[in-house]
Amino acid sequence: MRLSARREAVALAVFGAGFGAYVLIVTAPGRYTTTTTIPFSGAVGGLYLVAGLLARLRRPGNRVGLMMLLVAWGWFAEDLQISPDPVVHTVGLLVRSASSGFLVPLLLMYPDGRLRSRTDRVLADAGYLTAFVLMPLSVPFSTSVVRNLLLVHPVDWLRQATDAVQFVISGAVVAALLAHWETATRPARRVLAPLYAVGLVGGLASALDGMLGTGPSWTHTPLINIAHVSVLLLPLAFLAGVWRVRMGRTAVADLLRRMPLASEEQLRDALAKALGDTSVQVGFPAPDAVGYVDSQGRTLGAAPGQQVSPLERNGRRVGVLLHDPALREDRYVLEAVVSAVALELDNQQLAAEVQAQLAEVRASRARIVEAGDEQRRRIEHDLHDGAQSRFVTALVTLRLARRRLATQRSPEPAALAELAELLDRIAELMGEGMDQLRDLAHGIHPAVLSETGLVAALEMIAARSPCPVRVSAAAVPELPRPLAATTYFIAAEAVTNALKHAHATTIDIDVRHEDGLLRLAVTDDGIGGADPDGGTGLLGLRDRVAVFDGEMTVRSAPGRGTVVAATLTTGRAGRSEEARAERGAPGEGEDGRE
């Protein structure tokens, strides 16, 4: 359609120039001081042709350029009545108001090429009817200097009647244009200003010349010159308004060069400056995902007359743009603005997500360091209060037995019995110390996990639990050691929390492997209300889950028990991640003990 519109415009301009040249040639003998000169007529028609062609080529979907080309044709056609040839003169009488017939709708539809209201459509139809029906019908009853070949009977008052009709239509058009100006927004007025200024000056000059008389006077020549200059400038005024949107494109390009912007408020101010529209607003998604808010966080709604354009990136809506409807007059500008703002909002959102991810990475690293320090303190505490105290007691008992043995030169049966008792005590203490060391080693990395696999380790958790724990495992393959350890510690921590805090009576451990994912769920029937961010145990495990690109969730409604669920990919982590996972210590209580 655009290609055909451009071809149509070029054809109208080329043939219009040829038609204009023909008219100027055939009417040259009939031009006198009371008619327009050849240079003036040629300049006006030529300017309309050039301006209309440029407007149509630049905006083929807008009818303004087409109407300007038709005005040029009508202007040249009106000059045919100047010809002294009766045939040409009579044809000229039939189209003596052709340019005004096209000019009336052009004025009403400028600048977007649309008739906005019913009044505009009625006036446009009245302009067509007057120029192409009423005027031709009056030719058989009108006399002229050159012979009118269609004259049937002269009617003297008919010319005054047709002039009155044209005057009434002109007045109605002026009133409609004033209404357009009154309701126009600031950006729209900037587009209308050149046309209205030229039209006002030319109209006032013509009106004053008519009121003061067209006879010889000191006012006639300057006023008619002003009117003629206004007629010459009118097509340029049309083109200036059309071309002004081009300046809008340049402003959008400048806006793109200044991006990215630091804040939402700066974005709104930059748009207002670039578009010259102080009413422009950018709507950001509301925090509750319902509606939009402005840069101040206030609920945003379109004001009367504002246009709302969605801002989308990759099929995802990132906001809305509220702007003046004048921006629709060039869809390229509108698309550029919408794309620029959507890109900026998307970049801001991505930057915020990156910052949030960086903050989470920093927090995760801090928690990993804290969990490692806490684990070392726990091991030190367990060694000091557990195995170490047993071995110290055993050492003291061993020294006591040695002294007793040294003081006995010939041990009596009672002394030997006492010595045997001390040695038994030493053996008992050594055994307890070994058990505690074994338990401690089990908390760091249970041997059964390496020897028999994840399912056996989970069953051992169930066997050691004071309340019933059911383990359900389906098609669990051999897993990488870090992944199996992470799954084990999640289950151990969940069981420990269920026993210690939730007062659970039954616990279910369900683990299954499907579609390359290992899914673990630990469900209890406790009191619920658990806070997953309240302790370091689950937080530390959540960080370990993140190493495997997994996800851990805790659902714990009060009175409805707790579900700790984790999903981990079964592919091996990278070398650095696997090494970190192996070095990462479980949080407090990850072995099922405090």
FIPA-812717 format. One record per residue (C-alpha): residue in one letter; x, y negated, z negated. Coordinates in steps of 0.25 Angstrom, whole numbers, plus 5000, padded with zeros to 4 digits. Example, Ala and Ser with C-alpha at 12.3 -4.5 7.8 and 13.67 -1.06 7.14 Angstrom:
<pts>
A504950184969/S505550044971/
</pts>
This chain:
<pts>
M500050005000/R501149904997/L501849935009/S500649915018/A500349785010/R501749735013/R501549765028/E500249705028/A500849575022/V502049575032/A501049585043/L500149475038/A501349385036/V501949415050/F500649405058/G500249285049/A501449215053/G501149245068/F499749195066/G500149075059/A501149035070/Y500049055080/V499048965073/L500148855071/I500348865086/V498948865091/T498548755081/A499648655084/P498948575094/G497748555084/R498548505072/Y498348355069/T498548265057/T497348325050/T497748465051/T498948535044/T500248535052/I500848655058/P502048665048/F501048655036/S500148755041/G501348845045/A501948825031/V500748855023/G500348985031/G501849035032/L501949015016/Y500749095014/L501249205023/V502649205017/A502149205002/G501049305005/L502049405012/L503049385000/A501849404990/R501349524997/L502649594999/R503049574984/R501749614978/P500949704989/G499949744979/N499549594976/R498549534986/V499049394984/G500149404995/L499049465005/M498149345002/M499249245004/L499549305018/L498049295022/V498049145017/A499149125027/W498349185038/G497149105034/W497948975034/F498448995048/A497049045053/E496448915047/D497348825056/L496748885069/Q495648785067/I496648675071/S496848735085/P496248645096/D495848775103/P494348805101/V494548955099/V495648945089/H494948825082/T493748905081/V494449025075/G495148935065/L493748885061/L493349025057/V494549045048/R494648895043/S494648935029/A495349075030/S496549035021/S495648985009/G494849115011/F496149195007/L496649084998/V495449094988/P495649234984/L497149224984/L497049114974/L496049194965/M496949324966/Y498249264964/P499249314958/D498849464956/G498049474969/R496749514962/L495449444960/R495249444945/S493849414943/R492449414950/T492549264951/D493849274959/R493249384968/V492049294971/L492849174974/A493749254983/D492549314991/A492049174992/G493349124998/Y493349235008/L491849215012/T492049065013/A493249075022/F492849195031/V491349185031/L490849045027/M491848975036/P491749055048/L490249045047/S490248895047/V491148885060/P489948895069/F489348765062/S490648685061/T491248585071/S492648555072/V493648465081/V493948585090/R492848655096/N492248765088/L491848875097/L490948935086/L490148815084/V488648835084/H488048715077/P488748615068/V488348605054/D489048475048/W488748515033/L489348655034/R490848615033/Q490548535020/A489748655015/T490948755018/D491948655012/A491048644999/V491048804998/Q492548804999/F492648694989/V491748774979/I492548894981/S493848824979/G493348764966/A492948904961/V494348954965/V495048844958/A494148874945/A494549024946/L495948984947/L495848904935/A495249014928/H496349104932/W497349004926/E496548994913/T496549144911/A497949164916/T499049204907/R500449134906/P501149224916/A499949224925/R499949074925/R501349064929/V501049144942/L499849054945/A500448924942/P501148894955/L499848924963/Y498948844954/A499948724953/V500048714969/G498548734971/L498248634960/V499148524966/G498648554981/G497148564977/L497248424969/A497948364981/S496948414991/A495748374981/L496348234979/D496548214994/G495148254997/M494548154986/L495448044990/G495148065005/T495948115016/G496047985024/P497247895024/S497747865010/W499047865002/T498547994995/H498148075006/T499548115011/P500248154998/L498948234993/I498848305006/N500348335006/I500248384992/A499048474996/H499848525008/V501048555000/S500148634990/V499648715001/L501048745006/L501448784991/L500248874989/P500748994995/L502148974988/A501348964975/F500649094977/L502049154980/A502649094968/G501649154959/V501849294965/W503349274965/R503249234950/V503049384946/R504349404953/M504949324942/G504249414932/R505049534938/T506349454936/A505949424921/V505649574919/A507049604925/D507649504915/L506849574904/L507449714908/R508849654908/R508749604894/M508249744889/P508349814879/L507849714869/A508049724854/S506649724849/E505149734852/E504949584850/Q506049554860/L505449644870/R504149564869/D504849434870/A505649474882/L504449514889/A503649384886/K504849304891/A505049394904/L503549394908/G503249254903/D502049314895/T502049284880/S500849374878/V501649504882/Q501649614872/V502349744871/G501549854863/F502449954856/P501850084851/A501250074837/P501850154826/D500650234824/A500650264840/V499250194841/G499250074850/Y500449974851/V501049864843/D501849734847/S503249704843/Q502749654829/G502049784826/R500649724828/T499549804835/L499549764850/G498349734859/A498149674872/A497649534872/P496549494882/G497149484896/Q498449564893/Q498849684901/V499349804894/S500349894901/P500850024896/L502350044893/E502750184897/R504150254898/N504150394904/G502650414902/R502750374887/R502050244883/V503050154875/G502150034873/V501249934881/L501449794887/L500449684885/H500649574896/D499949474904/P499149524916/A499949444925/L501049544924/R500249634932/E500349544945/D501649614948/R501649764944/Y503149764946/V503349664935/L502349734926/E503049874929/A504449814926/V503949754913/V503249874908/S504449964912/A505449864905/V504649864892/A504350014892/L505850034894/E506149944883/L505150004873/D505650144877/N507050104875/Q506750044862/Q506050174858/L507150254862/A508150164855/A507250184842/E507250334844/V508750334845/Q508950254833/A507950344825/Q508750464830/L510050404826/A509550364813/E509050514811/V510350564815/R511050474805/A510050514794/S510250664798/R511750654798/A511650584784/R510750704779/I511650804785/V512850744777/E511950734765/A511450874766/G512950924767/D513350844755/E512150894747/Q512451034752/R513851024747/R513450974734/R512451084732/I513451184735/E514451124725/H513251124715/D512951264718/L514351304717/H514651234704/D513351274697/G513251414703/A514451494708/Q515551404702/S514951414688/R514851564689/F516251584693/V516751484682/T515951564672/A516551694677/L517951634677/V517751584662/T517251724659/L518451794666/R519451714658/L518651744645/A518751894648/R520251874651/R520551814638/R519751914631/L520452024638/A521851954634/T521451954619/Q521152104619/R522452184617/S521652314616/P520252284621/E519152344612/P517852404618/A517052284614/A518052184620/L518052264633/A516552264634/E516552114632/L517652094643/A516752184652/E515552094649/L516351974653/L516852034666/D515352074669/R514951924667/I516151884676/A515651974687/E514151924685/L514651784686/M515451814698/G514251874705/E513351764702/G514351664708/M514451754720/D512951754721/Q512851604720/L513951584730/R513151674740/D511851594737/L512651464740/A513251524753/H511851574757/G511351434755/I512351374764/H512151484775/P511451614772/A512251734776/V511051804780/L510751704790/S512051734797/E511951884795/T510551914798/G509851794804/L508851684802/V507651774799/A508351854788/A508851734782/L507351674781/E506951814775/M507951794765/I507351654761/A506051724760/A506651834751/R507251734741/S505951654740/P505151664728/C503851654736/P503351734748/V504051684761/R503651744774/V504651744786/S504151754800/A505151764811/A504951784825/A505951814836/V507051734830/P508351754838/E509751744832/L510051594830/P511251504829/R511751494815/P511451344813/L510051364818/A509751484809/A510351414797/T509451294800/T508251374801/Y508551454788/F508851324780/I507551264785/A506751384780/A507551394767/E507351244764/A505851254767/V505651374758/T506451314747/N505551184748/A504251274748/L504651344736/K505251224728/H504251114732/A503051164739/H502751284729/A502451374740/T501951514738/T502151564752/I503151524763/D503251564778/I504451554786/D504151564801/V505351564811/R505251594826/H505951574839/E505251524852/D505651454864/G507051424859/L506551364846/L506651414832/R505451374824/L505451384809/A504251364800/V504251374785/T502851364779/D502451364764/D501151344757/G501651244747/I501151114742/G501651034755/G501950894755/A503450914758/D504250794763/P505250834773/D506050714771/G506050724756/G507250814754/T508650844761/G508350984764/L507350974775/L508050854780/G509350924782/L508751034789/R508050944798/D509350884802/R509851024805/V508651054813/A508950934821/V510250994825/F509551104833/D508550994840/G507551054831/E506350994822/M505951024808/T504650984802/V503950984789/R502450994787/S501950984773/A500550934770/P500250924755/G499551054751/R499751124764/G501151184763/T502451144771/V502951194785/V504351164788/A504551194803/A505851184811/T506051204826/L507451224831/T508051254845/T508751394845/G509851344855/R511251324849/A511551184844/G512751114850/R514051144843/S514151024835/E512751034831/E512951184827/A514151154819/R513451044812/A512251134809/E513251244804/R513951134795/G512551074791/A512251114776/P510751134773/G510151034764/E509851064749/G509051184746/E509151244761/D509551374755/G508251384748/R508851334735/E509051204728/
</pts>
